Amino acid sequence: MYLIACFLLGIANFAMHKAVVESGHPFVEDTKLYFGKHFGRNGSYFLEFGILLGAMLFAHSGSAMILGFYAVYTAFNAVAAWLLLSRRM
């Protein structure tokens, strides 16, 4: 059950991530230029995947605490995505 919940939260994180990356917000564009030099064009997606993979590995071992941490991480991502996409930041 924890594994499925982490997977669904991961889908939400990737959807928010893609929306923010494609938003054209000046902060995001500057960040893409900086990190693109070090990690390539898709480096942020690899980082997001690494976080999801780690959460799913812990969830597979039966850790309920990781589901809480990953849910809080997703909530912070949702707030940040809302701030960037609504141009409030």
C-alpha positions as CSV (number, residue, x, y, z in Angstrom):
1,M,0.0,0.0,0.0
2,Y,2.8,2.4,0.9
3,L,4.4,1.7,-2.5
4,I,1.3,2.6,-4.4
5,A,0.8,5.8,-2.5
6,C,4.4,6.8,-3.1
7,F,4.0,6.0,-6.8
8,L,0.9,8.2,-7.0
9,L,2.6,11.0,-5.2
10,G,5.5,10.6,-7.6
11,I,3.1,11.0,-10.6
12,A,1.9,14.3,-9.0
13,N,5.4,15.5,-8.4
14,F,6.5,14.8,-12.0
15,A,3.3,16.5,-13.4
16,M,4.0,19.6,-11.3
17,H,7.7,19.6,-12.2
18,K,6.9,19.4,-15.9
19,A,4.4,22.3,-15.6
20,V,6.9,24.5,-13.8
21,V,9.7,23.7,-16.2
22,E,7.6,24.5,-19.2
23,S,6.1,27.7,-17.6
24,G,8.7,30.1,-18.9
25,H,9.0,31.8,-15.5
26,P,12.2,33.9,-15.3
27,F,13.4,32.2,-12.1
28,V,12.9,28.7,-13.6
29,E,14.7,29.7,-16.8
30,D,17.7,31.1,-14.8
31,T,17.8,27.9,-12.8
32,K,17.7,25.7,-15.9
33,L,20.6,27.6,-17.4
34,Y,22.7,27.2,-14.2
35,F,21.9,23.6,-13.5
36,G,21.9,22.7,-17.2
37,K,25.7,23.4,-17.3
38,H,26.3,20.9,-14.5
39,F,23.6,18.2,-14.9
40,G,22.4,18.5,-18.5
41,R,19.0,19.5,-19.8
42,N,17.1,16.8,-17.9
43,G,19.1,16.9,-14.7
44,S,16.2,18.1,-12.6
45,Y,14.1,15.2,-13.8
46,F,16.9,12.8,-12.8
47,L,16.9,14.4,-9.4
48,E,13.1,14.1,-9.1
49,F,13.4,10.4,-10.1
50,G,16.1,9.7,-7.6
51,I,14.0,11.1,-4.8
52,L,11.0,9.0,-6.0
53,L,13.1,5.9,-6.2
54,G,14.5,6.4,-2.7
55,A,11.0,6.9,-1.3
56,M,9.7,3.8,-3.1
57,L,12.6,1.7,-1.8
58,F,11.9,2.8,1.7
59,A,8.1,2.2,1.2
60,H,8.8,-1.2,-0.2
61,S,10.6,-2.1,3.1
62,G,7.4,-1.1,5.0
63,S,8.5,2.3,6.2
64,A,5.3,4.4,6.9
65,M,7.4,7.4,7.9
66,I,8.8,7.8,4.4
67,L,5.3,8.1,3.1
68,G,4.7,11.0,5.4
69,F,7.9,12.7,4.5
70,Y,7.2,12.2,0.8
71,A,3.7,13.5,1.2
72,V,5.1,16.7,2.9
73,Y,7.6,17.0,0.1
74,T,4.8,16.8,-2.5
75,A,2.8,19.4,-0.5
76,F,5.8,21.8,-0.6
77,N,6.2,21.1,-4.3
78,A,2.5,21.9,-4.8
79,V,2.8,25.2,-3.0
80,A,5.9,26.1,-4.9
81,A,4.3,25.2,-8.3
82,W,1.2,27.2,-7.5
83,L,3.4,30.2,-6.6
84,L,5.4,30.0,-9.8
85,L,2.6,29.2,-12.1
86,S,0.3,31.9,-10.7
87,R,3.2,34.4,-11.0
88,R,2.9,35.3,-7.3
89,M,6.6,34.8,-6.9
